[in-house]
Amino acid sequence: MKIGLLGYGTVGRSVAELLTQLDCGIEVKKILRRPGKASGPLMTDSFEEILNDPEITCIAEVLSGEEPAKGYIRRALEAGKHVVTSNKAALAADFASLIELARDKDLRLLFEASCGGGMPWVEGVKKAARLDEITSVCGILNGTCNYILDRMERMNLSFEEALSQAQQLGYAEADPTADISGTDVRNKAVISLGVAFHTDITRDFPVAGIQYLTKDILDSFHARGKRLRLMLISQRRGELYALGVVPVVLDAGSYEASIRDNFNFGRLTGDIVGPLSYFGQGAGGRPTADAVIQDLISIRNGCAENAVLGRTMIYDPAVLHGTGYFPDEILPGKTLAELVALAHEKQTFLAFEPEVLEN
Ligand SMILES: NC(=O)c1ccc[n+]([C@@H]2O[C@H](COP(=O)([O-])OP(=O)(O)OC[C@H]3O[C@@H](n4cnc5c(N)ncnc54)[C@H](OP(=O)(O)O)[C@@H]3O)[C@@H](O)[C@H]2O)c1
């Protein structure tokens, strides 16, 4: 199988290197780079050149940002090429319509690397959702935030020191806003829950990050035997569902609280299979490239399945409620949506302890 690789950053370079080293029958025929950077062999700055190459049957899209990546995915599918992407921003922006386009064209659109890096999370959720009614999905899906929280807790670092370390290690971008504000997990939530619940998830759900966290706040939870993790949480009741992204208050002995460094964790609960958990490297060039190549192999082997959407479900914020911990007050019995709205209004840190979160 010959592929066109869009992007040659951390993930793109690893995909190209691994495909050369592994000899798995998948060849990079062309690599899209920005004008002025397309100097190496195989490189081009023309997307049309890749699109119009009849030997290229599959596109691996590993660009950063929503556009032009989203347009490239759409045009590749319209031109009859399968697509694999790691780009959650592009995918989440138009999730349902891209899935529908792939289905209508009888092509595959796979995106394992977009949520949880090297962790086989998306395919796990997709497979469970073939048979089970999934009642909840939750997870620690941002390695940068987990690294910051873990370092603050275990190494006694300030937020700024932990963030700076994350940047030095290449976990956090120079501009870490998407990570620490929860936007990155928000996109992963749209994708993960869309696959799990077979529906186009609302974009209007509560998201609070860790940008207002201080060492004093963390220490006050520590003193009560609690830990914090930035998590996607969700709950389903029949055709009603709620979700959110928020720092969650956890018992120090819980499994989630034991997730260290930049690792990721995901858990789903199915009505037949029960709870299923995933753990692994949520980021980094090679683990993420591993997930991209796994998708390419599935397409090459003809065994890839598209996510199935199309079910009508209703977003109801009342399905997710609990206690909100602000630096100056504790508010029990509120919906997550109410608490996050208050946190945004006050521009302050919020941690949430859900009343019912299925295991
Ligand atoms: N890194 C990870 O651990 C990880 C994990 C999971 C998912 N992802 C996702 O995978 C994607 C790639 O991540 P990354 O870490 O490899 O990012 P990156 O290092 O910033 O690489 C992105 C690449 O895309 C190129 N690019 C952006 N716009 C372009 C355009 N219009 N034309 C041609 N090239 C363009 C950039 O070129 P320039 O260098 O010229 O700007 C860069 O080479 C992102 O969507 C990210 O969210 C990354």
The ligand as a Gaussian input file, in Angstrom:
#p B3LYP/6-31G(d) Opt

LIG

0 1
 N        2.846000      14.591000      19.495000
 C        2.012000      13.732000      20.090000
 O        2.391000      13.085000      21.069000
 C        0.620000      13.532000      19.584000
 C       -0.170000      12.537000      20.152000
 C       -1.459000      12.320000      19.643000
 C       -1.940000      13.124000      18.636000
 N       -1.156000      14.120000      18.138000
 C       -1.699000      14.948000      17.039000
 O       -0.996000      14.626000      15.867000
 C       -0.829000      15.786000      15.053000
 C        0.652000      16.026000      14.818000
 O        1.278000      16.215000      16.075000
 P        2.841000      16.574000      16.164000
 O        3.202000      16.465000      17.592000
 O        3.581000      15.809000      15.141000
 O        2.797000      18.120000      15.762000
 P        3.990000      18.972000      15.172000
 O        5.290000      18.432000      15.641000
 O        3.646000      20.394000      15.435000
 O        3.890000      18.659000      13.603000
 C        2.863000      19.152000      12.815000
 C        3.394000      19.242000      11.430000
 O        2.362000      19.708000      10.609000
 C        2.954000      20.649000       9.709000
 N        1.953000      21.525000       9.147000
 C        1.029000      22.255000       9.778000
 N        0.263000      22.893000       8.883000
 C        0.740000      22.552000       7.654000
 C        0.366000      22.863000       6.331000
 N       -0.634000      23.696000       6.082000
 N        1.071000      22.306000       5.320000
 C        2.073000      21.466000       5.540000
 N        2.483000      21.132000       6.787000
 C        1.815000      21.666000       7.811000
 C        3.949000      21.380000      10.565000
 O        4.863000      22.069000       9.740000
 P        5.841000      23.174000      10.355000
 O        6.840000      22.427000      11.152000
 O        6.383000      23.801000       9.157000
 O        4.974000      24.074000      11.179000
 C        4.573000      20.219000      11.304000
 O        5.576000      19.599000      10.567000
 C       -1.506000      16.929000      15.813000
 O       -2.783000      17.129000      15.296000
 C       -1.544000      16.439000      17.244000
 O       -2.637000      16.964000      17.968000
 C        0.117000      14.332000      18.565000

